[in-house]
Amino acid sequence: MNVRIQFNIRFMAGIYYDGRLQLNEYTVKVYFMTNTENPDDHNIALSRMKYFIYNELESCIFIDKDSTEQCQKFISAGLNITTMPGDPVDQLIGIMLYSKLSSIVEDKLIIGEVEISSMLGDGIVYLHGDNENVNDVIFPEWWDTSDLVHCELDLINSDKVVTMHQGSVWRELDLQWPDIEEDSEDTATETGNTIVYADFKRLDDKE
């Protein structure tokens, strides 16, 4: 039986907008439905979403990808950035979350809608779902990948980028789907994807 679930999450992040860096607090609600009968799949999918938000987006700086000079300054200072295809307003961040989280859960869950509001946005709630017309938004490639990438890779220094299969990222974190066989020969022939390789924090099951 498919189950409908709501998942609430809050995180802090910086926002570089109109030449200013400000701290913002986001409140996100994710509405989804289970799409398999395996409860392990549901738990892993939820843990993947939590890991991406708490370990990649928490304390990052949302910034327009075209602010190249400022992006490079933040990166040179060792700061974590998340690039957006335009000004990083709540609406665009919500569209990103709907797309990226849907990719991360790989159809184990069906995300129906994402709601987002923020402190700087005066609590206005933006709703995003599969029936939304977003033809005017150019989706970056990383929005549709199931890994942890959240930045335009051409902004990152080449010595911080390696080639790794998307599934390997989740295996490192013990968040691979249980029905995926760990076949060494298949792994050796997997198609590589260029990703940022970082020191991952330990997943907190209590989050």
N, C-alpha and C positions, 0 to 999 in steps of 0.2 A: 504494500500500500504506500502510495506517495504521501509525503507529509509536507505541509506548508509551515515555514519557520520564518521568524523575524530575528535578525542579529543586529544588536546595537554596539557601536564602538565610538570611542572618542580618542583623538590624538592631537598633539601640538605640532605645528610646523611653521617655518618662516615663509613669508611671501614677499617677493621683490616686485613691486608695482609702482609705476610712475616715479621711478628713480629712488624709491625708498624701500628699505628692508624693515618689515614689521613681523611681530609674532602673532600667530593666529591659532585659535582653538576650533577644531572641527568636530561636529557631531554627525555621524553617519548611521543610517538605518538601511540594512540590506534585507530584502524580502526574497525568499527563494523556496524552491520545492525540491525534495529529494528525487533523484532520477535513477537510482539503483536500489536493489533490495539488500545490499551489503552495508550494514551499519559502519563497518570500518571505513568504507569509502566516504561516508558522510562526515565522520570525525576527521579524516585526513583532509578533506576539502575545506572544512571549517578551519582547521589548524593552518592550512596554507594561506587562507585569507588573513588570518590573524598575524601570521608571520610576516607577510608582505607589508601590512600596515604598520605593525609595531616595530619592525626591524629595518624597513626600507623607507617608509614615509614619515614615521615619527622623527621629528627634529630635522627633517630635510628642509630645503628651501625650494619652493615652487617658483619657477621663473620661465619667462618666454624664451624659447630656444633661439630666437633671433637676437636676443641680448647677448651676443657671443662674447664680447669683451668682459661683461660682468660675470658671465658663466665661468670664464677662464679664471677670473680673479677669485671667485668662490672655490673653485676646484684647487687652485694653487694654495689657498689657505687651508686646505684639507677638509672643506665643508661638503656635505652631501646635498646634491641638487637633484630636483626632479623637473625635467624640462617639459614645457607645454607648447602646443602649436598656437600660441596667442597669449594674451594677458591671462595670468593664472587666477581668474575669478572663480567663485564657488561653482557656477554652472559648468564651466569647462572641467574643473576637477571632478565633479560628479559624473560627467560623461566618461572621463578617463577611468574612474573607479568601476563603473558599470561594465565597460569593455574589458579592462584588465582583469578584474576579479572573475568575470565569466570565462576568460581564457585560462586563468590559473586553476579553476576547479574542473576544467576539461569535461564538461557535460555530466559529471557525477552529481552536480546540483544544477538546477535551472534557475538562474537569477532573473526574477521578474521585474524588480524595480530597486533603484537606489535613491535614497533621500539624503540630501546634504544641506547643512546649515553651518554657520560659523559666527564667532564673536564679532569679527570685523564686518560681517555681512548683516549685522543687526538681527540675526535670527531668522532671516527670510529662508524658507525651505525650498530647495529646487528638487524636482522629481525627474528621474530618468528611467526609461524602460525601453523594451524592444519595439514599441510602436511609435517611438519618437523620431521626428524628422531631423537628422543631423547631417544632411547632405552638404551643408556649408562648412563643416568641420573636416579638416584633413587629418585623418588618423595617423599618428606616427606608427612605425612598424612595431615598436615594443608594446603598444596597447593590445596587440593581438597575439602575443607570445605567452606561453605558460610558464616562463621563468621569472626571475626577480629583477630583470632589467627595468629601469625607470628613468632613463636618460638617453639623449642622443649620443651614440657611442663615438662619433667623430669629434666630440668635445673632450674625450678622455685621452690621457696620455697613453700611447700604445703599450708601454711596459706594464700597464695596469689592466690590460685586456688580454684574455686568452680564449681559445676555442674550446667549448665544452658543450656536450649534448644537453638539451634542456632537461631531460629526465635525470641526468647525473646530478643536477643541482638539488633536486628533491631527494635523491638517494642519499646524498651527503647529510641531509637533515632528517633522515628516516621518515620522509613524507612521500614515499613512492606508493603507488596503488598496489594493494596486495595481490592483484591478479596479474601483475607484470612479472614475468619470469626473469630472473637474474642470469641470463645466458651470456657467458663471456664472449662467445663468437659473435652474437648479435650486437653486443655492446661495442665490440671492436669495429663494426661496420656501420655504426650509427652515424647519421649525418650531423656534422658539427654545426654549432651556432656560436657566433661571437657574443660573449657576455662579459660583464664586469665581474671579476673574481675578487670577493671581499672576505674579510674575516667575519663569519656569521656569529651572531649572539646565540646563546642557548635558548631554545624554545621553552617558555614558561607555560606549563599546562594549566596554571591557575588563571592566566589571562583570559 
